[in-house]
Amino acid sequence: MTQPVPRLTDTLDSLRDQLGGGGIHVNGRIRREVVRAIQREHGRGLVVAARLDAAAHAARTGLINTGMLSKDEEYLIQFAPLGEARYKAIVDSYAIYAAGEIGRL
């Protein structure tokens, strides 16, 4: 089974085979430029993947915290109903803050 995302070394090996053999002759400078370009794009992809992972982690944390705060709000409304408006304001403020932070990622 092939990998859905090829490793950089596999790509470079394939490139070396294509450029160095099979009747395709390219000088060393062009070959190095192509390898550097592939490495640069691979690096960019790794950075984007890290950003996506970080954004998902932040979103998951915001969701879990908002859910837990909402459950606490529900409990406190039953325990001390006079504070309902304040509890809602606090939880809503957190949810707005979390959404803003995630939106800036």
N, C-alpha and C positions, 0 to 999 in steps of 0.2 A: 504494500500500500504506500502510495507516495504521500509526502508531507504536504499539508495545505499551504504552508508558508515555507519556502525553501530557505535553508540556512545560507549565510553569506559564503561560507567555505564551499558549499556545493555550487553556488552560482559562479564563484571565482574559478573553481575547477573546470566547470563547463565552458566558461569563457576562455580559459587557457587552452582547452582542447580545440575550441573553434578557431582561436587566433593563431595558435602555434602549430596546429596540424591540419590535416585535411585540405591542403592546398591553399589555405588563406595565410598569406605572409604579411605581417604588419611589423613595423619597426618597434623597438623596445619603448620608445617615448610614448607612442600612441597607446601601446598596451598598458603602460603605467597610468596614463591619464584615464583610461577606461576603468581600470581597477580602482583608482581613487574616486572616480565619479560613483561607482557602485557602492563603495564603502561610505561615501558621504550620504547617499540616499538611504542606505541601510541604517545609518546613524539617525537620520531624520525620522525614519519610521519607528525606531526604538523610543525616541523622545515623544512622539505622538502617542504611542502605546502607553507610555508611562503617565502622560497627562490624562488619558482616558481612564486608566486604572485609578488614578488619584481622584478624578471627578466622580467616578462610581463609588469609591469609598466615602467621599464627603457626602454624596447624596444619600447613601445608605445610612450613614451616621445621623444625618439630619432627619431622615424618616423615622428611624428607631427612636431617637430622642423625642421627636414630636409625638409619636405614639405613646411613649412612656409618660410624657408630661400630660397628655390628654387623659390618660388613665388616672393619673394623680389628680387632675382637675375634677374628674368625675367623682372620685372618692371624697375629695374635699368639699364639693358641693353638697354631698349627702351628709358629711360630718358637720360642716359649718356653712349652711346655705346663704348666710348674709354676705359671704365673701365671693359669691358667684361671679359678679362682674369683674372683680379684681383677678380672680383665677383665670378667667377667660382672657383678660387683657394680657396677662403675663404669658400664657401659652401662645396666644396669637402673636405677641411681640417676638417670641422665640422663633415661631414658624416663619414670620416675615424676615427676620434676621438670617435664618438658615437658608431660606430661598434666595436672598440677596447674595449671600456668600457663594452659594453654588452657581448662581447666575453669572458671577464674575470670573468663574474658572475658565 
